[in-house]
């Protein structure tokens, strides 16, 4: 056999081995690149409208709601990179102007592009423009990524200690009002609630800091209590979303208003502090917040997204995304045996399924973003879709419906078929540069990182997508001019989910039925109060609130040196 033939056989064998095997990262990359060809819940399927009218970047092949052109037999899709040094285009034809970009999506390098769709007559003559869009062809997954330099527990403890030593946190040790030099304290429920939770966690994990951390948490909690609406008010026991006149709190639309889901953050903080101290007042206040949520809930299971802080009247007809509330009810039931809110929880889940998931409109509810005058799908975010998918999968025994709902919003598993595409052509450019532009806007209901962690419990699926024929060679135009390498394809590696069993605690005695007037007429007493949750040797109380992988003795981190920032004095 000739040497040239032997070399050819060796080369083919090597290529086949790479195609069939490779590292785990390579297999993930290949699987991801195949999956990116599937558009996510495109409107042409009829299950929901086109949700991406306001999206500015895409990882998965998009399909747009372009109008038909009168007399058109088919449509030509042309994608052109936007850059001074680029001369390239990718095109294909399809029967509908709403077809996905699947035929060419795998060939388009990362960067900003312009899509133009033209209607053609039977002879191929252009009749008119069906639509045009500019967007970022975003970074897909590619690994391997930088390995971890320390385990999660150590990293978390270092972060907790850094936060604990910040001047604005240490300020709470001697005050019951926030240091407003830290401007984000203008969001009490979110920021001060998080301060309480962080200090309560630190107190459990590092006994050497327990006394001061507990004092900080108590003082911060007292501020939230002092600012909360009184018993008997429409928003009884709710702390405010906004305080003073900084950042978004100074906007007229936020004056004396509150985001309804924010109080759940404060409720979690009160429960953490009850677990730490055993002080019944914190537990009762957490139940008071839950009681108010039940009164606010509408007959269809929904709640308004934003209301007047005094009257409780909604600012508009927009509905809240209910994952924070459902997590709150879930914790009260799982950790304290409170069954009172089971019906409200079920009604909330029903609304999320029948409205939010069905319409595929998982809108954001950020306190610094307006909720007024928004059109459907204008404020999509993974910060709603991914947490709700994780909530569904966190149930002890998720139903088939829960699993299906989680799949609908955490992966493109519902997408299977596109309008039929025809021929495609590719004009090779003289040169192309890689554009590393990033955009804050979210284009799909769940990002790859949160989607991977939320989908670890989902059953494997086999795609039935009819693949477009792809070129066997790759054009040099997909490489960067400076290095000759392909542009980067990813922002974060999928994180492997970990499960930590709840240890060191016993099931609490369920409290008596809920009573709204918790101060004077609550039937709960000291003998009928759930015992504070106790921690094990590693400070773990319940997943996911205090679970870390590869736990080590907490004392090993008590001597972690203070991290000092230039120009700021950090208290020891």
C-alpha positions, -999 to 999 in steps of 0.1 A, spaced: 0 0 0 14 34 -9 25 58 19 0 84 6 -29 60 10 -17 51 45 -16 88 55 -51 93 41 -65 63 61 -48 76 93 -62 111 87 -98 98 81 -95 75 112 -84 104 133 -112 126 121 -138 99 127 -124 95 162 -127 132 169 -162 133 155 -174 103 176 -155 110 208 -136 139 222 -137 154 256 -168 162 276 -164 198 267 -162 190 230 -193 169 232 -211 196 250 -200 221 223 -212 199 195 -245 193 212 -249 231 219 -241 240 183 -268 216 171 -293 229 195 -287 266 186 -303 258 152 -337 254 169 -356 287 173 -371 291 207 -409 291 207 -413 309 173 -446 326 167 -453 306 135 -461 276 156 -492 293 168 -486 286 205 -477 322 213 -471 354 194 -436 363 182 -419 372 215 -387 387 202 -398 420 187 -376 439 213 -348 414 215 -313 427 205 -292 396 205 -296 359 199 -278 326 206 -305 305 191 -316 309 155 -343 336 155 -375 339 135 -392 372 131 -427 384 125 -422 400 90 -451 408 68 -458 390 35 -452 408 3 -481 408 -22 -475 384 -51 -443 369 -36 -437 332 -44 -409 329 -19 -385 350 2 -348 357 2 -331 361 36 -298 379 35 -275 384 66 -247 409 64 -222 416 92 -220 452 103 -184 463 103 -162 486 84 -138 459 74 -163 432 65 -176 422 31 -197 391 36 -233 378 33 -252 346 40 -285 340 22 -312 314 17 -347 313 4 -379 301 21 -416 300 15 -425 324 44 -409 357 56 -413 343 92 -389 314 87 -360 309 111 -324 316 102 -315 279 108 -300 273 73 -272 298 78 -271 303 116 -242 280 122 -220 298 97 -225 334 110 -197 345 133 -202 364 165 -209 401 159 -236 426 149 -254 417 117 -283 431 96 -310 407 83 -330 417 52 -359 397 39 -372 403 4 -402 389 -14 -394 373 -48 -417 364 -77 -415 331 -95 -386 343 -117 -366 354 -86 -371 391 -91 -373 412 -59 -408 426 -54 -403 444 -21 -389 442 14 -407 421 39 -387 433 69 -353 442 83 -336 437 117 -302 445 132 -290 424 161 -260 408 178 -253 372 168 -243 363 204 -216 341 218 -226 304 220 -210 279 244 -174 268 240 -151 254 266 -131 246 285 -133 276 308 -110 288 335 -109 262 363 -120 271 398 -92 282 420 -110 272 452 -141 253 462 -175 269 465 -176 269 502 -144 287 506 -153 312 479 -187 319 496 -170 324 530 -145 348 515 -174 367 499 -193 368 532 -163 381 551 -157 408 525 -193 419 527 -192 417 565 -162 441 567 -176 467 543 -180 500 561 -217 503 551 -223 469 567 -203 475 598 -224 507 602 -253 486 612 -235 473 643 -242 506 661 -272 520 642 -307 510 633 -308 531 601 -288 525 570 -256 543 559 -269 562 529 -234 568 516 -240 533 502 -267 544 477 -282 510 471 -296 510 506 -323 531 489 -338 496 481 -346 483 516 -363 450 509 -337 438 484 -305 453 498 -311 455 535 -330 422 534 -299 406 517 -277 422 544 -297 404 571 -295 371 553 -258 374 546 -250 382 583 -273 354 595 -255 330 573 -221 343 584 -231 339 621 -240 303 615 -209 294 594 -183 312 614 -189 312 652 -161 337 657 -182 364 640 -215 353 654 -220 380 680 -213 410 658 -230 395 627 -261 388 648 -261 424 661 -258 437 626 -287 415 614 -309 425 643 -304 462 637 -310 459 600 -342 439 607 -353 466 631 -351 492 604 -372 471 581 -398 466 609 -398 503 616 -404 511 580 -431 485 574 -468 492 571 -487 487 603 -511 458 611 -546 464 596 -532 483 565 -537 469 530 -500 461 529 -496 452 566 -460 442 575 -447 450 541 -413 469 542 -409 495 514 -393 489 481 -380 525 480 -364 547 506 -352 583 505 -346 599 471 -316 581 455 -313 563 422 -347 549 411 -363 559 444 -363 596 434 -384 590 403 -420 603 406 -434 570 394 -418 553 425 -428 577 452 -450 560 477 -451 529 455 -438 493 461 -431 463 440 -452 435 455 -427 406 452 -400 425 471 -416 418 505 -408 381 501 -371 390 503 -377 406 537 -398 376 547 -369 353 540 -346 375 560 -369 374 590 -371 336 588 -333 334 586 -330 356 617 -356 335 635 -336 304 627 -305 321 641 -319 337 673 -351 318 680 -369 351 685 -406 345 678 -412 381 667 -393 375 635 -413 343 627 -446 361 634 -436 390 611 -427 366 584 -462 350 586 -477 385 587 -461 392 553 -475 359 539 -510 367 552 -509 400 533 -499 383 501 -529 360 504 -552 391 508 -536 407 477 -540 376 455 -568 379 430 -593 352 421 -573 340 391 -542 336 413 -524 366 401 -510 396 420 -503 432 407 -467 439 399 -467 473 416 -490 490 441 -494 522 461 -476 516 494 -504 531 515 -536 521 497 -525 489 480 -541 500 447 -523 487 416 -505 513 394 -517 495 363 -530 461 351 -496 445 348 -492 413 368 -463 401 389 -442 371 381 -449 349 411 -417 328 416 -405 348 447 -438 344 464 -441 307 455 -406 301 469 -416 318 501 -447 297 505 -427 266 497 -402 274 524 -429 280 550 -444 247 543 -411 227 539 -392 241 568 -419 252 593 -448 229 585 -471 258 577 -499 244 554 -520 275 555 -507 289 522 -510 257 501 -541 269 483 -526 303 475 -495 286 463 -514 263 440 -535 292 426 -503 311 419 -487 281 401 -519 278 380 -517 314 369 -481 311 360 -488 280 339 -520 293 322 -508 329 316 -471 335 319 -458 302 305 -486 297 280 -480 332 265 -442 329 269 -441 364 284 -418 360 315 -415 397 322 -390 413 345 -399 431 377 -369 451 387 -373 479 411 -351 502 389 -370 495 357 -404 511 349 -435 489 347 -456 517 331 -464 517 294 -446 484 286 -458 464 256 -460 426 257 -425 410 256 -408 443 260 -391 434 293 -383 397 290 -356 384 313 -339 351 324 -343 364 359 -379 353 358 -378 322 336 -348 305 351 -358 309 388 -393 297 381 -380 266 363 -357 260 392 -387 263 416 -407 237 397 -378 213 397 -371 219 434 -403 202 445 -399 169 463 -417 151 435 -422 173 404 -452 163 384 -450 156 347 -467 189 342 -441 206 363 -413 190 343 -430 200 310 -434 236 322 -398 238 333 -387 225 300 -408 251 281 -392 280 298 -356 267 304 -348 252 270 -360 252 234 -373 217 238 -408 227 226 -395 238 192 -395 212 165 -404 224 131 -400 255 110 -415 267 77 -398 249 49 -367 265 36 -354 262 1 -320 268 -15 -293 289 1 -262 306 -12 -231 319 4 -209 347 -10 -174 345 5 -161 378 19 -127 393 14 -123 396 52 -142 396 84 -134 407 119 -148 393 151 -170 417 171 -169 412 208 -197 435 216 -219 425 246 -254 437 253 -273 436 286 -306 428 269 -319 393 273 -332 376 242 -344 343 255 -363 335 287 -334 317 302 -296 320 297 -274 290 292 -260 290 327 -293 291 345 -309 269 319 -282 242 324 -286 242 362 -323 242 361 -325 214 335 -303 188 353 -335 170 363 -352 172 330 -354 140 309 -331 137 279 -347 146 246 -340 137 210 -344 166 186 -366 159 155 -355 192 139 -350 187 101 -314 199 98 -303 221 70 -275 209 49 -242 224 61 -210 231 43 -182 206 48 -156 233 49 -153 264 69 -146 297 53 -116 317 67 -140 346 70 -152 331 103 -117 336 118 -104 368 134 -78 387 114 -54 391 143 -50 355 154 -66 334 126 -87 316 153 -124 313 154 -142 339 174 -151 330 210 -183 310 215 -196 313 250 -198 332 282 -201 306 309 -198 269 313 -228 249 325 -226 244 362 -232 210 376 -260 212 401 -253 198 436 -278 185 461 -271 188 498 -293 168 522 -308 187 550 -292 175 582 -290 184 618 -327 195 621 -359 180 631 -394 186 616 -410 215 635 -444 214 650 -468 230 626 -482 262 639 -519 267 644 -540 282 615 -529 316 604 -543 346 621 -540 381 606 -539 400 639 -506 384 649 -498 409 677 -529 405 699 -550 375 689 -527 350 673 -535 315 686 -498 305 682 -480 304 715 -445 294 726 -456 258 730 -470 256 695 -442 275 677 -419 257 653 -384 252 667 -357 273 651 -339 254 624 -306 241 637 -275 239 617 -251 210 613 -213 211 618 -210 229 584 -237 255 591 -261 239 566 -298 243 574 -316 237 542 -308 236 506 -305 259 487 -303 285 514 -271 274 531 -256 245 511 -221 243 497 -201 216 480 -170 200 495 -176 214 530 -146 220 553 -145 229 590 -157 265 595 -129 273 619 -105 270 590 -118 303 576 -120 323 609 -86 337 603 -92 349 567 -74 383 564 -95 414 558 -97 425 522 -90 462 520 -101 484 492 -79 514 483 -91 547 498 -117 531 522 -113 523 558 -124 488 567 -133 481 603 -117 449 617 
